[in-house]
Amino acid sequence: MKLTFSPASPFARKVRIAAIETGLIDKIEFVPSAVVPGQSNEEYSRITPLKKLPVLILDNGDVILDSYVITEYLDELAGGGKLIPASGPTRWQVKTDHSLLQGMLDSMLLCRYEKMVRPQGLQWQAWSDDHWNRAWTGMARFENKPEVLSRPFDIVQIGLTCVLGYADFRFADCGWRKAYPKLDAFHQKMLERPSVKISVPPAA
């Protein structure tokens, strides 16, 4: 299998962590890829018209899109139920919590693009503030979910780790550690896991 990725992408990091945790990391070839808003990339567009990272390309050429779907595929390939509950109410709560985290990452990425990619003088501050507030209040939601922070490692904890890691990477002065001490303690604990530690993005 091949995975398109960038070490700066929190979505690709999620899959990398999942691949390590499921024991499938050695079966995946990581293919460095770059996608930049406003710039064409016809070669990558042929893989996925959405031009998003990551994409998993199977040995038969089939393509699996979206970091969550790829993680679910790897979890099933490894026997199922390790990172995502196979059935029951817990499965739907895990999927819902992960969808929130996915949206938080989307909003953080849009804030990054608004500040760094949109031409000077054209930035929409209220739009950027709104998206940042979605990520920030999402963190508050998980600050008050002790059951998420303490249970066995799963896709929600992976997603939350990637959110907090991306906040450190791209928004180092946002103050999330002071605002959310329980998340800070959770993140420090997560950094003790080899899969999390090895996938920390490079210095910005």
N, C-alpha and C positions, 0 to 999 in steps of 0.2 A: 504494500500500500504506500501511497505517497500523500503527504500533507503539505499544502501550501501554507507558509507561515512567515511571520516577521517576529523577531524577539520583542518588539515594542507592542505587539498586538495583545491586549488582554484576552481576546477571544481565542487566539491561537494558544496562549498560555494555558487557558482552561483545558483545551484538548491535550496539550502536552502533559499536564498534571494527571489527567484521566488516563492517558496512555501508560504512564509510569505506574499508577495505582492499580491498573488492571493487568499489569505484566505484559503489555503488548508493545511497549516502546521499541523493542528490537525488531519488530515486524513492520515498522513505519520508516520510510525515507522522508526526511524533512527537506522541502524544496523552498529555499528563500524566495519570497515574492514581494513585490512592492505595488501598492495601489495608492494613488494620490488623487484627491478630489480635484476635478477640473482638468485632469490630464488623461488622455486616452491611453488605453493599454489593450490593443486589439487581441494580442495573444492570450491575455488572461480573460478577456471578455468571451473568448471561445470556450473557456472552461466554465465560467459562470457569468451571465449577463449582468449580475448584480455587482460584480467586481469587489466582492467582500472576502476577507480572510476569516477563518481558514476554509479550505475545501479538501475533502478526503477523496482521493482517486483510487478506486479499487483495482486489483490486478486485472480484472476483466474490462477495465475502462469506465465502468460506471462511476458517477460522481455523487457524493453525498454532501449536501450543503448545510450550513448552520452549525455553530459550535455545539449547541445542545444536541442536535440530531446526531452529530458525529460521536459525541460522548455516549449517547444512548446506544448507538451501534457498537461501539467498543465494549460497553458494559455487557451487552447481549452476547457479543463474540466471546467474552471472557467467562460466560456462564450465567450472567444476569443477576441483578439484585445487589451487586456490590456497591454501586454508586447511586442507583435509582431504584426505589422499591418496585417490585414486579406488579403489585396489585394492591387494592384496598384504599381506604381513605388517606393513608400516609403518602401513597404515590401522588395523589392529586394535590396534597398540600406541598409536597416537595416540588412538583412541577410549577405550582403557582408561585412559590417563593423564588424559584429560579427565574421565572418570567419577570418578576419584579427586578431581580438583579441584572438580568439581560437588558431591561429597559433603562436601568440606572447607568450601565456601561454605555448604551447608545447615547444617552443624554450627555454624559461626560465627554464622549468622543465628539459630539456636535459642538460642545463648548470649546473644545480644543481647536476644531476646524474654524469656528467663528473668530477666534482670537489670532490663529497663526496662518490661516489660509485665505480668508476673505480679505480683499484689498482694503487698505487703510481708508477710513472715512465712510466705509459701507457697512461696518459692523452694526448689528442690532442688539444693543445692550439688554433691553428688556427681554428679548427672546433668549439670549444667553443666560440671563439671571433666572429665567423660568426653568430652563433645562438644568441648571446647576441646583436649583431648589429641589427638583425631583430627585436628584442623586442624594442631596443632603438629607432630605426628609426620609428617603429610603434607608439611609444609614441609621437614622433615629429609630425607624421601625425595627431594625435588627438589633440595635442596642438593647431593646426591650423584649428580645426573644431568647431568653437564656437556654431554652431547650434546643435551639438551633446551634448555639455557640458551644454546647457541651456534649452533644450526641456523637456517635461514631461518624467518621469522615464520609461525606457524601457529596453529591453534585451541588447542593446549596452551599456547603462550606467551601467547596472549590470556587464557586461563583463569587461568594463574599470575599474570599481571599484575593481574587482577581480584581474586584472593585477597589478594595483597600490598597492593593499594590499599585493599581493605576492612579489612584489619588496621590500616592507617594511619588510616583514617576512623573506625572504631568501637572499636579497641583500641589506641590510640596509645601506651600505656605497656607493651605486652606484651613489648617487647624483641626482636622478630624480627630486626631489622637486626644487632644485636650477636651474636645466636645463629647467624645464617645469613649470613655476609659474602658468599658467592657469590650468594645471592638478592638481597642489597642491591645488589651491582654490576649484576646482571641488571636489577633494577627501575630503577636510575638510567639504564641504557642504553635501556630501553623508554620512559622518559619523554621521550626525544628524538624519538620518533615522533609526528607530529601527531595521529594517531588516538587515541593513549594520552593525550597531554597535554591535548587538548581535552575528554576525557571524564572527567577527574579529578572525583570528587564534590565538592560544595561543602563548605566548612568545617563540621564537626559542631557 
